[in-house]
């Protein structure tokens, strides 16, 4: 299950980054859907990072 979620996250992130790079080369603004997907990727990355940081901190303090 985790593998499928990681694969979907990677595909969405790849789509967002390649779309944003293409729009920058063409000097066009990003469509709203692309911008919202970018914010979702940013938020999920930040949340997962905070969870892993808290888990590591708890592991250090529990010993």
N, C-alpha and C positions, 0 to 999 in steps of 0.2 A: 504494500500500500504506500509506503514511504517513497519507494522508487517511482511510482506513477505520479505522485505529487511533485517530486523533485523534477521529473521530466516535464510536466506541465508548466512548472515555474520557469524552468530553463527556456522552454519554447516561447512563453509570453515575454520573458525578459529579452530574448534574442529579437523577437518581433519589434518590441518597443525601441530597443537600441538601434536596430538597422533602419527602422522607419524614421526615427529622429535624425539619424545621420544623413539619410537621403533627403529629408526636408531641409536640413541645414545646407547641404550642397546646392539644392535648388533654390535656396533663399525664400522658402515658403514657411508660413506658420504651421505648427503641428495641429492636426484635427483634434477636437475635444476628446474623442474616444482614446486616441493614442496618449494624450496627456493624462487622462484618468487612469489608464492602465499603468502608466509610468508611476503615478502616485501610489497605486496599489502595490506595485513591486517594491517601491521605496519603503512603504509602511510595513509590508510583510518582512522585508529584510531587516529593518530596524527592530521589529518586535522579536524576530527569531534571534537576532544578535543579543538583545537584552535578556531573553530567556536563557540563552547559553551562558552569558556572563553571570547571571544570578545562580545558575546551576553550578558553575565553576566556583563561585564564591562560597556557596553553601558547602561544597565539597571540601574546600580548604578550612572552613570554620568548624566543620563537624569532626575533624580529626583531632 
